[in-house]
Amino acid sequence: MGSKKSKDTYPHWSPSCDDVFVDDYIYPEIVAEYLATLIEVDERLEIVDVGCGDGTLGQRFARLRPQCKIEGVDISPDRIARATSKNRDDGNPVYSEFHEINLLKPIYFAQSHYDFMVSAGIFSRGRLGVSDMLAISRVLKPLGIACIGIEKQHFENHAFRPIIAEAVVDRTITKPEYVEVDMYRPSSDMYGNKAIIAVFGRPSLQ
């Protein structure tokens, strides 16, 4: 379980599309749509949504790839409660299971378990960094894929690119692909804020 201290320290751990930017904050949906391009429509894979927040990313992804199973991870029980209310088009819950986790601590709920890991929102200013991202990626199976949204300014200011490059040399992860995306619609006062989607894999066992 996430500690009270962590919840107090990160009161806005997972941005919510049900909140202020409901019409303009498109970041989770953009990441969900990009993740869907990496998976065939009829594939039945296990996905973990890290920092799932209110479940907007999961709901959008489930609409695009309904055969996949999605589990949610978040530090906030309030956000998890919101995500619990999200349903698929067939009426079933978007998420099959939730894990209330402090991601600043060692991951214990799964190791080498998931086919894909996705995230949009927790890798940003004042939240998680590149070392946290690499540690969390251990939840992936060998040859599993991470599709991680990182706020662009956070990415540039906290050495994500060189540290990721070192991890590639060390064979901790495979060489990433980077895509720059908008976080808000053009109608938003926040338009112009960008994120980087990093897609990389976990190498096969040696």
VEXKOLKE-318422 format. One record per residue: residue in three letters; x, y, z of N, C-alpha, C in turn. Coordinates in steps of 0.05 Angstrom, whole numbers, plus 32768, in hexadecimal, padded with zeros to 4 digits. Atoms other than C-alpha are relative to their C-alpha. Layout:
N
ALAXYZXYZXYZ/...
END
This chain:
206
MET80117FE88000800080008000801180198000/GLY7FF17FE77FFF801780487FF47FFE800C801C/SER7FFF7FF57FE6802B806C80337FF0801B8000/LYS800E7FE67FFE800480A9804E801380167FF8/LYS7FEC7FEB8007804480D28047800280047FE2/SER7FFE7FFD801D804880C37FFE7FE7800C7FF4/LYS80197FF4800A7FFF80D47FF37FFF801E8006/ASP7FFF7FE47FFA800A811680178014800F7FEF/THR7FEB7FF48010804981247FF07FF780047FE3/TYR80098000801B802881157FAD7FE280017FFE/PRO801D80007FFF7FE0812C7FB57FF37FFF7FE5/HIS800B8001801B7FD781317F6A800F7FEC7FEF/TRP7FEF8015800C7FFD80F17F597FF77FF97FE4/SER800B8008801A7FCF80DF7F1F7FEC80147FF6/PRO80137FED800B7FAF81177EF67FE67FF27FF7/SER801A800C80067F65810A7EEB7FF2800F7FEA/CYS800F7FF480167F3F81167EAB7FE480068009/ASP801A7FFA7FF57F0081197ED68001801B800E/ASP7FFD7FE77FF17F1B81597EF5800080187FEE/VAL80017FE6800D7F2C819E7EDB80027FFF7FE2/PHE7FFA8000801D7F45818C7E967FF17FEB7FF1/VAL800E8016800B7F0F815B7E847FFD80017FE2/ASP80047FFE801D7F0581777E3E801B80047FF1/ASP7FE87FF8800E7F4D818B7E2F80187FEE8006/TYR7FE980107FF97F7C815A7E527FFD7FE57FF2/ILE8003801780127F8681247E1D80177FEC8003/TYR7FE7800F7FFD7FC981087E347FFB7FE18005/PRO8004801C7FFC7FB080C57E507FF47FF17FE8/GLU800C800D80187F8680B77E1380147FFE7FE9/ILE7FEB800180157FC080C87DE480127FE88005/VAL7FEE80177FFA7FED80967E087FF17FE67FFC/ALA8010801880047FB580627E087FFF7FF97FE2/GLU80028004801D7FAD806B7DBD801A7FF77FF4/TYR7FE68008800A7FF780657DB180067FE38008/LEU7FFD801B7FF77FFA80267DDB7FF17FEC7FEE/ALA8011801280117FC280087DB1800D7FFA7FE5/THR7FF38005801A7FEC80107D7280167FEB8002/LEU7FEB80147FFC801F7FE07D907FF57FE38003/ILE800D80197FFA7FEC7FA87D9A7FEB7FFA7FEB/GLU8014800880137FC17F817D697FE48000800D/VAL801B7FFD7FF57F767F897D717FF77FE78010/ASP800B80197FF47F697F407D8380147FF48015/GLU7FEE800B7FEC7FA57F367DB27FF58001801C/ARG800880017FE47F977F217DF9801980028012/LEU7FE77FFB7FF17FCF7F407E227FFA800C801B/GLU80037FF57FE57FD97F567E6A800F801B8001/ILE7FF67FE57FFF7FE37FA17E737FFF800A801C/VAL80017FF37FE67FF57FC87EB18001801E7FFB/ASP80027FE380037FE180127EB4800C800C801A/VAL7FF27FF67FE9801380327EE47FFA801D8005/GLY800A7FE57FFA7FF780707F067FE580037FF1/CYS8018800180107FB2805F7EEA7FED80178005/GLY80127FE97FFB7F90809A7F0B7FE37FF87FFF/ASP801D800580017F46809E7EFC7FF87FEB7FEB/GLY8006801580137F4B80697EC57FFB80097FE4/THR80057FF6801B7F4680957E8880107FF27FEB/LEU7FEF800E80147F8180757E657FF67FE37FFC/GLY8009801B80037F68802F7E747FE67FFD7FF1/GLN801A8001800E7F22803E7E5C800380047FE2/ARG7FFB7FFB801D7F3B805A7E1A800D7FE87FF3/PHE7FF28017800B7F6A80207E107FEE7FE87FFD/ALA8012801780017F357FEC7E207FEC80027FE9/ARG80127FFC80167F08800A7DEB800F7FF87FE6/LEU7FF1800680197F4080017DB7800A7FE47FFF/ARG7FF6801C7FFF7F5B7FBD7DCE7FF17FF18016/PRO8011800B7FEB7F227F9C7DF380077FE4800A/GLN7FF8801B7FF77F427F577DF7801580008016/CYS7FEA7FFF7FED7F7A7F6F7E247FF68003801D/LYS80067FFD7FE37F787F697E7080118017800B/ILE7FF27FE87FF67F8B7FA97E957FFF7FFF801F/GLU7FFF7FFB7FE47FA27FB17EDD8009801C8005/GLY7FF97FE47FF97FA97FF57EFF801180028019/VAL7FEE7FFA7FE97FDE800F7F2E7FFE801E8007/ASP80007FE47FF87FD8804F7F5680048003801E/ILE7FFC7FFB7FE37FEB806D7F997FE7800A800E/SER80177FF37FF47FA8808F7FA37FE77FEE8000/PRO801980107FFF7F6B80677FBB7FE9800F7FF4/ASP80167FF1800C7F3E80A07FA480017FFE7FE2/ARG7FFE8003801D7F58809B7F5D7FF87FE47FF8/ILE8007801B80067F5280507F5E7FE27FFC8002/ALA801D80027FFE7F0A80577F757FF3800B7FE7/ARG800B7FF680197EFD80827F3880047FED7FE9/ALA7FFA801380167F1F80517F0A7FEE7FE78002/THR801180177FFD7EF580197F277FE580047FF3/SER801A7FFA800C7EB7803B7F0C800180007FE1/LYS7FFD8000801D7ED2803A7EC47FF97FE57FF5/ASN8008801A800D7EB280057E9780087FFF7FE3/ARG7FFB8005801C7EC17FE77E547FE580047FF1/ASP80187FFD80107E907FED7E1A7FEC7FE98005/ASP801380167FFB7E737FA97E2D7FF58000801C/GLY800B7FFD7FE57E647FC17E7480127FF48016/ASN7FED800B7FEC7E9D7F9B7E96801480158009/PRO7FED7FED7FF77ED07FC07EC0801980027FED/VAL7FE77FFC80107F0C7FDE7E9B80177FF0800C/TYR7FEA800C7FF27F3C7FC47ECF7FF87FE7800E/SER800580197FF37F3F7F7D7EE8800A8000801D/GLU7FF480007FE57F687F8E7F26800E801B8004/PHE7FF17FE87FFA7F877FC97F4A80157FFA8016/HIS7FEB80027FEC7FC77FD17F738005801C800B/GLU7FFA7FE67FF47FCC800B7FA4801D80008009/ILE7FE380047FFD801780157FA1800E801C8002/ASN7FED7FEA8000804B80497FB580177FF97FED/LEU7FEC80088014807680467F76801C800A8005/LEU7FE57FF87FF880B080677F99800E7FEA8010/LYS7FF580167FF180BA80267FBF80037FE87FED/PRO7FFC8018801180D07FE27FA37FE57FF37FF8/ILE8018800C800A809C7FC07F787FFE7FE4800A/TYR8003801B7FF580807F827F997FE87FF27FF4/PHE8019800D8008803D7F757F7780037FEF7FE7/ALA7FFC80108019805A7F587F36801D80037FF7/GLN7FE68000800D809C7F457F167FFE7FEF7FE7/SER7FFF800F801A80A47F307ECD7FE47FF47FFA/HIS801C800A800280587F2B7EC77FF1800A7FE8/TYR80117FF48014803B7F5B7E94800C80017FE4/ASP7FF87FFD801C803E7F5E7E488007801D7FF9/PHE7FFD7FE3800580387FAA7E477FFD8010801A/MET80027FED7FEB80427FE27E787FFA801B7FF4/VAL80077FE6800B802280267E6B7FFD80148017/SER80037FEB7FEC802280687E907FFD801B7FF3/ALA80037FE48009800C80B07E867FF980128018/GLY80067FED7FEB801380E47EBD80137FFF8017/ILE7FEF80017FE8804280CB7EF3801D80077FFB/PHE7FE47FF88006808380DA7ECF7FFF801E7FF7/SER80027FE48004808081257ED6800C800F8018/ARG7FF37FF07FEB809A815E7F017FF57FFA801C/GLY800880057FE4809A814D7F4B7FF77FE38005/ARG800A801C7FFD808881047F3E80177FED7FFB/LEU7FEC8015800380AE80C87F25801580077FEB/GLY7FEA7FFB801280F180C97F0180087FE77FF0/VAL7FF8801580128117809E7ED080087FE6800F/SER7FF880187FF28134806F7F047FE87FF0800A/ASP8019800D7FF880EE80617F1E7FF37FF27FE8/MET800B800C801880D780537ED7800E7FE57FFA/LEU7FF180188006810E80207ECC7FFB7FEA8015/ALA800680137FEB81007FFF7F0F7FE47FF37FFC/ILE801B800A800480B67FF97F017FFE7FEE7FE8/SER80028010801880C37FDB7EBD80067FE28005/ARG7FFC801C7FFA80D77F9B7EE07FE77FF08002/VAL801A800E8000808D7F8A7EE37FFB7FF37FE5/LEU8004800B801B80937F7A7E98800D7FE47FFE/LYS7FF480198008809E7F347E7E801980057FEF/PRO7FEB7FFD801580DE7F297E567FF280037FE5/LEU800B7FF8801A80CF7F487E127FE680108003/GLY80167FEE7FFB80977F707E328007801D7FF7/ILE7FFC7FE5800B808D7FB87E1A7FF580158013/ALA800A7FE97FF080877FFA7E417FF980167FEC/CYS80097FE8800F806180357E247FFA80168014/ILE80007FEE7FE9806F806E7E537FFF801D7FF7/GLY80017FE48005805980B67E4F8010800F8015/ILE7FEE7FF07FEE808B80E87E6D7FFC801E7FF8/GLU80027FE38006807E81337E72801A80097FF4/LYS7FE87FF9800F80AF81527E418014800F8010/GLN7FED7FF17FF080CD81857E70800E7FEF8015/HIS7FF580137FEC80D6814F7EA580157FEE7FF2/PHE7FEE8011801080F681227E70801B800E7FFB/GLU7FE87FF18007812781587E5C801080098018/ASN7FF37FF57FE9813781737EA1800C7FEB8013/HIS7FF880157FED814381307EC3800E7FE87FF2/ALA7FED8013800C8171810B7E937FF47FE67FF8/PHE800C801A8008814080D77E7B800F7FF47FE9/ARG7FF4800C8018816180CF7E37801B7FF38006/PRO7FE5800D7FFC81AA80C37E4E7FFE7FE88013/ILE800280177FED819580967E887FF37FE87FF3/ILE800C801580108168806E7E5A80157FF47FED/ALA7FEB800B801281A280687E2980147FEE800F/GLU7FEE80117FF081CE804C7E617FF27FE58006/ALA800F80197FFA819780197E727FFF7FEE7FE7/VAL7FFF80108019819880037E29801B7FF37FFE/VAL7FE5800B800181E37FF97E2B80037FE98014/ASP7FFF80147FEA81DA7FD17E6C7FED7FE97FFA/ARG80148014800781A47FA87E4A7FEA7FFC8015/THR80177FFF7FEE81727FBB7E7F7FE680037FF0/ILE80177FFD801381427FD17E47800B80017FE4/THR7FF87FFD801C81427FD37DFC8000801D7FF7/LYS7FFE7FE5800A814F80107DD27FE4800C7FFC/PRO801B7FF580008113803F7DD97FFA800F7FE6/GLU800A7FED801480E980647DA67FF28016800F/TYR800C7FE97FF380D280AA7DB87FED800E7FED/VAL80147FF1800F809480CF7DA17FF780178010/GLU80097FE87FF2808181167DB47FE280047FFA/VAL801D7FFD8003803681227DC17FF780188010/ASP800D7FEB7FF0800881597DDA7FF27FF48018/MET800E80087FE87FEB81557E207FE4800C8001/TYR801A7FF27FFF7FB181857E147FF780077FE4/ARG800C7FF8801A7F8281987DDC8008801D7FFA/PRO7FFA7FE580077F8F81D87DB57FEF8015800E/SER80127FEE7FF27F5481F87DD980088007801C/SER7FF87FFD7FE47F7781F37E1C801580168003/ASP7FEB7FED7FF97FA0822A7E3D801B7FF28004/MET7FE8800F7FFB7FD181F27E4B800C7FF47FE6/TYR7FF7800B801A7FD981E17E01801D80097FFB/GLY7FE47FFB8004802281DC7DEE80117FF08013/ASN7FF280137FEE803581B07E2980027FE57FF2/LYS7FFA8018800F805581727E0B80087FE98013/ALA7FF680177FF38065812C7E21800F7FEF7FEC/ILE7FF180148010809580F77E087FF57FE58007/ILE8007801C7FFB807B80B17DFF80197FEF7FF9/ALA7FE98012800380B580807E097FF67FE47FFF/VAL8007801C800480AC803A7DEF80197FEF8000/PHE7FE880117FFF80DF80067E037FF87FE4800B/GLY8006801B7FF780E37FBC7E1380127FF68016/ARG7FEF800E7FED80FD7F8F7E48800E7FE97FF1/PRO7FF28014801081337F627E297FF87FE48009/SER8005801C7FF9812B7F177E2780147FF78015/LEU7FEE800A7FEC814B7EEF7E5F80197FF57FF2/GLN7FE78009800B81947EDF7E5280067FE3800A/
END
